[in-house]
Amino acid sequence: MPNPNRGSCGYQSSEFEPEYERPSKSQLKREMTALQKLGQELVEQPRERVKRVPMPEDVRDAILECQQIKDHEGRRRQMQYVGKKMRTLDEEEIALIQKTIDSWKGASKAETAAMHALERRRDKLLADDNALTELMAEHPQLDVQQLRTMIRNARKEQAENKPPKAYREIFQILKDLQKSKAAANADEADDADLDEEDDEFDDK
């Protein structure tokens, strides 16, 4: 039924038209703040990492430019611009960026846990001589004499309150051993995959 209030004078009434819910000002502000924070997180990441994030080129350029600005006021203005560019993204693009950042955080947690495990192992080496025997069993290629000397030096550093040079070197040795073990495991996995592929090929 035509609206009787619609006349030739151009007057229109919205009295009988459906009302559409608009986001409240507080909700819009929360969304803007969240996007600004997301942009800030990206600015704080290494440049090479940011370059790999799936996002429009203009948004990435704004972030990379912000990273280069050292002046406080200039960086603040550019950060506002980054927030403005972030608000041009659609929901799918925002979700993809958030997922990427979350994956970094997951990786960081795993790295932190691995680092703490190495620190505990180093402390065990200093406290218990049997810990070195266990380490030798896991890593036959280990230079035992070198590590024994470092353990002795680290104990002396702690007793005399000296800078922890040997203490840090032990951590680096443990870290290198962990890397070499991970690389060896990866090679074994690759070899196993190749063997499976060969078996499948032979079956055919």
N, C-alpha and C positions, 0 to 999 in steps of 0.2 A: 504494500500500500504506500503510495507516495506521501512524503512528509508534507503536511499542509503548511508548515512554516517556511517551506522553500518557495519564495515568490520571485517575481520579476525584479524586485528591488535588490536581489542579491543576498538577502538575509538568509543565513543558514543556522539551523539549530542542531546541536549535538545531543539533545536531550534523549533521543531514542536510539542513538548510535552506541555500539558496544564500547566499553572502556578498556583500554589496553594498559596493563601494568607496566610502569616504567621503573627502572632501577632507582632506588632511593639515592640521595646525595651521599649518604654515608657508605652505601654499597659501592658506588662509583669510586669514592675516595679510597676504599680498601683495595679495589682492583688496580687503581693507579699506583698505589703504594707497593703492591705485590709485584707489578711489572717493573717499577723503578728498582726494587730490590733484586729482581732477576737480572736486570741490566747491570747492576752494581757487581753481582757475582761474576758475570761474564767479564767485566772490566778487570777484575782482580785475578783472572786466570792468565797463564802464559799465552803469548800471542799465537804460537803455533797450534795450541789447543783450541783457541777461539776460531781460528781459520777452518777448523774441521767441523765446527758446529753447523748443522743444517739450518740456515736462516737466509733471508733476503740479503742481497749484496749491500744495499744502502744501510741496513741495520748493522751489519758486520763492520762496514767502513766507519760508522759513527763510534762503535766500541773501540776499534783499533786506534782511531785518532785520539780518543779519550785517554788511552793508555800512554800515549806519547807526551801528553801535556803535563808539565811539572808544576806550573804556576797554580796556586790554590784556587784563585778566583776563576781562572780560565778553565780549570778542570771541573769546577762546580757547575759552570755554565754548560760545558760539554756534557756533563752527566745529566743535566736537565734535558738536553737535546736527545741523549740516549733514551731517557725515559719516554720522551715524545715519540721517538721512532719505535720503541717497544709497543706502544699503544696502537700502532698501525698493523700489528700482527693479528692473524686470526687465531681462533682457539686451537686448531690443529698444529699450527706453527709453534705456539706457546707450549703446548703439551710436549712436542718433540724436543724443544730446547730444555724444558724441565727434566725430561727423561734422561737427556744427555748429561746434565749437571748431576742428577741423582746417581748415575752410573759412575761418575768421577768420585763422588763421595763414598760410594761402596768400595771402589778401588783403594781410596785413601785409608778407609778403615782396615782393609785387609793388610795394607802396607804397614800401618801403625801396629797391628797385632803381630805381624812378622818381626818387626823391629823390637818389640817388647820381648818376644821369645828369644831373640838373639842376645838381648841384654841379660836376660835371666841365665842363659847358658854361659855367658861370659862370667857372671858372678859365681856360678857353680864351679867353673874352671879354677877360679881363684880360691874358692873355699874347700874344694875336694879334689885331691889328686886322681881319684878314680874317674872323674869326669873326663880327663884327658885320654884315658884308656878307651872310654866309650866313644869319644870323638875319633880316635885313631881307627877304631873298628868300622865306623861309618865312612871314613875318608882315608883310605890307605895311602893316597898320594900326599897326605899332609906332611909338611916339614916339621917333624916333632921337635927337633932340637931348637929350631927358631921359636916355636910356640912356647916351649919350656922356658927359654930365656925371657920372652916377653911376660909370661906369667910371673916369673921371679921379679922382674923389674916393676911390674904393676903392683905387686904386693909391697915392694919397697917404697913405691910412690905413695901408696895409701898410708903406710906406717910413718912416713916422714912428711906427709902433707905436701907433696910435690905435685906439679902439674901432671895430669893423667895422660901422658904421651903414650906409654906402652898400653895402658888401659884402652885407649881409642884404637890403637893398632890391632889389638886382639879382636875388637868388634869388627874391624875391616876384614880381617882374615876369615872370621866366621861368616861374614856377609858374602865374601868371594866364594867360600865353600858352598854356601847355599845356592848361589847363582850357578856354579858349575854342576851341582847336583840336579838342579831344575833343567838345565840344558841337556844333561845326559838322559834324564827321564823323558824329555821331549823327543830326543833322537830315538830312544827305544820305542816310543809310541809310534813315531813315523815308520820305523822299521817293521813294526807289527802290522801297521796298515798296509804296507807294501807287500808283506807276506800274505795277508788276506786277499789282496787284489790278485797276486800271482796264483793262489789256490783257486780263486774264482775263474781265472783265465784258463787254468789247466782243466777245470771241470767242463768248461765249454769245449 
